[in-house]
Amino acid sequence: MADVGSAGVLLVVAAALIDADGRVLMQRRPAGKAHAGLWEFPGGKVEPGESAELALARELEEELGIIVAAADLAPLAFASVPAGARSLLLLLYVCDRWHSEPQALEADALTWRHPADLRDLPMPPADVPLVAALQARESRKTSR
């Protein structure tokens, strides 16, 4: 993962892919990886010299086989959690436009859930606080 600055921050990006029914795509981490069996927002590490948006577009193509334009990624929230001697900083973007049908290329399963139902899924610590931001976004949209 990218090491940002001298403080040792691990920079990670993730996407809340939202379909026409308002559901969010989650993927389950496969056996043999950290947090195996837990559900997460798709995404991954930002490589040195990459912008967060380009890193996320790359990760979504690698993990799900979809094409996302960086301009179609809108920042929503972030979370910071301890990661050993460092801090993991997870940036969550919202995206409702992509090309191709998402496939579980690196995860062992995918599921589409409404934001209100995401809390039912066991998640890694960095993903958990981001659910509230998605639920607040949904509440704002439905109250209009």
Secondary structure, DSSP 8 states (H G I E B T S, - for coil): -EEETTTTEEEEEEEEEB-TTS-EEEEE--TTSTTTT-EE-SEEE--TT--HHHHHHHHHHHHH--B--GGG-EEEEEEEEEETTEEEEEEEEEE---BS----SSSSEEEEE-GGGGGGS---TTTHHHHHHHHHHHHHHHT-
